[in-house]
Amino acid sequence: MLPTDTLESISAAARAAADKKAFHIVGFGVSELTSYTDFLLICSGASDRQVAAIADEVCRQLRDAGIRPLHVEGEGRSEWVLLDYGDFVVHVFTEERRAYYGLDGLWGDATRLEAETLGIDGKPPA
């Protein structure tokens, strides 16, 4: 089971991404597989502009909750933005970059956090 504060933070990030119409939102518990973080949240946007908007919204909503990233990468390019919050890392990709890097497959052995656990409906945006 996830620690409550981490679950709340990841869920807040997932909801923020969903608010900006992110799709294919998925979480992974990776603490048994890597030492740099415990959880990953991966999502996609349809364009560079949407990827930037999703990342901005995640940062804004978490900042409003008192949670700030330790490090942010990719803001200038916006094909892949990485938001490192220590206990969890958020990856926001364009579809092309997500397919190219294949993080979903790389972490295929990790525990998957389902939409219900993340507090989102899991349906693609209309």
C-alpha positions as CSV (number, residue, x, y, z in Angstrom):
1,M,0.0,0.0,0.0
2,L,1.2,3.5,-0.8
3,P,2.0,5.9,2.0
4,T,-1.0,8.3,2.3
5,D,0.9,11.5,1.6
6,T,2.6,10.0,-1.5
7,L,-0.7,8.6,-2.8
8,E,-2.3,12.0,-2.3
9,S,0.5,13.7,-4.1
10,I,0.5,11.3,-7.1
11,S,-3.3,11.5,-7.2
12,A,-3.1,15.3,-7.2
13,A,-0.6,15.2,-10.1
14,A,-2.8,12.7,-12.1
15,R,-5.9,14.9,-11.6
16,A,-4.0,18.0,-12.6
17,A,-2.8,16.2,-15.8
18,A,-6.3,15.0,-16.5
19,D,-7.6,18.6,-16.0
20,K,-5.4,19.6,-19.0
21,K,-6.7,16.6,-21.0
22,A,-3.6,14.4,-20.6
23,F,-4.3,10.9,-21.8
24,H,-2.8,7.4,-21.2
25,I,-2.2,8.4,-17.5
26,V,-0.5,5.5,-15.7
27,G,1.4,5.2,-12.5
28,F,4.1,2.6,-11.5
29,G,5.5,1.6,-8.1
30,V,9.2,1.3,-8.9
31,S,10.8,1.2,-5.4
32,E,11.7,-2.4,-5.8
33,L,13.3,-1.8,-9.1
34,T,15.2,1.4,-8.8
35,S,16.8,3.6,-6.1
36,Y,16.1,7.1,-7.4
37,T,12.4,7.2,-6.8
38,D,9.5,5.1,-5.5
39,F,6.8,6.0,-8.0
40,L,6.4,7.2,-11.6
41,L,3.5,8.9,-13.2
42,I,3.5,8.9,-17.0
43,C,1.1,10.7,-19.3
44,S,0.8,12.1,-22.8
45,G,-0.3,15.2,-24.5
46,A,-1.3,15.7,-28.2
47,S,1.3,18.5,-28.9
48,D,4.3,20.3,-27.5
49,R,2.0,23.0,-26.3
50,Q,-0.3,20.6,-24.5
51,V,2.7,18.8,-22.9
52,A,3.8,22.2,-21.6
53,A,0.3,23.1,-20.3
54,I,0.0,19.7,-18.6
55,A,3.4,20.1,-16.9
56,D,2.6,23.7,-15.8
57,E,-0.7,22.6,-14.4
58,V,0.8,19.7,-12.4
59,C,3.4,22.1,-11.0
60,R,0.8,24.7,-10.2
61,Q,-1.6,22.4,-8.4
62,L,1.1,20.7,-6.4
63,R,2.7,24.0,-5.5
64,D,-0.7,25.2,-4.3
65,A,-0.7,22.1,-2.1
66,G,2.8,23.0,-0.8
67,I,4.7,20.5,-2.9
68,R,7.5,21.8,-5.1
69,P,9.6,19.8,-7.5
70,L,13.3,19.1,-6.7
71,H,14.1,19.4,-10.4
72,V,12.4,20.1,-13.7
73,E,13.8,19.1,-17.1
74,G,12.6,19.6,-20.7
75,E,10.5,22.8,-20.2
76,G,12.1,24.5,-23.3
77,R,11.5,21.6,-25.7
78,S,8.2,20.3,-24.3
79,E,8.3,17.0,-26.1
80,W,9.1,15.4,-22.7
81,V,8.9,17.2,-19.4
82,L,10.2,15.5,-16.3
83,L,9.1,16.7,-12.9
84,D,11.1,15.2,-10.1
85,Y,9.4,15.3,-6.7
86,G,11.7,13.0,-4.9
87,D,9.3,10.2,-3.9
88,F,7.8,10.3,-7.3
89,V,8.6,11.5,-10.8
90,V,6.1,12.8,-13.4
91,H,6.9,12.3,-17.1
92,V,4.8,14.2,-19.6
93,F,5.4,13.2,-23.2
94,T,4.1,13.8,-26.7
95,E,2.8,10.5,-28.1
96,E,5.9,10.2,-30.4
97,R,8.4,10.7,-27.6
98,R,6.5,8.4,-25.3
99,A,6.6,5.6,-27.9
100,Y,10.3,6.3,-28.7
101,Y,11.5,6.1,-25.1
102,G,9.1,3.2,-24.1
103,L,9.1,3.9,-20.4
104,D,5.8,2.0,-20.0
105,G,7.5,-1.1,-21.3
106,L,10.7,-0.5,-19.4
107,W,8.7,-0.5,-16.1
108,G,6.4,-3.3,-17.2
109,D,7.5,-5.4,-14.2
110,A,6.6,-2.6,-11.7
111,T,3.3,-2.5,-9.8
112,R,0.8,-0.6,-11.9
113,L,-1.3,2.1,-10.2
114,E,-4.7,1.9,-11.7
115,A,-6.9,4.9,-12.6
116,E,-9.1,4.3,-9.5
117,T,-6.0,4.4,-7.2
118,L,-4.9,7.6,-8.9
119,G,-8.3,9.2,-8.5
120,I,-9.0,9.7,-12.2
121,D,-11.6,8.1,-14.4
122,G,-9.1,6.4,-16.8
123,K,-11.2,7.2,-19.9
124,P,-9.5,9.0,-22.8
125,P,-10.5,12.7,-23.1
126,A,-13.3,13.5,-25.4
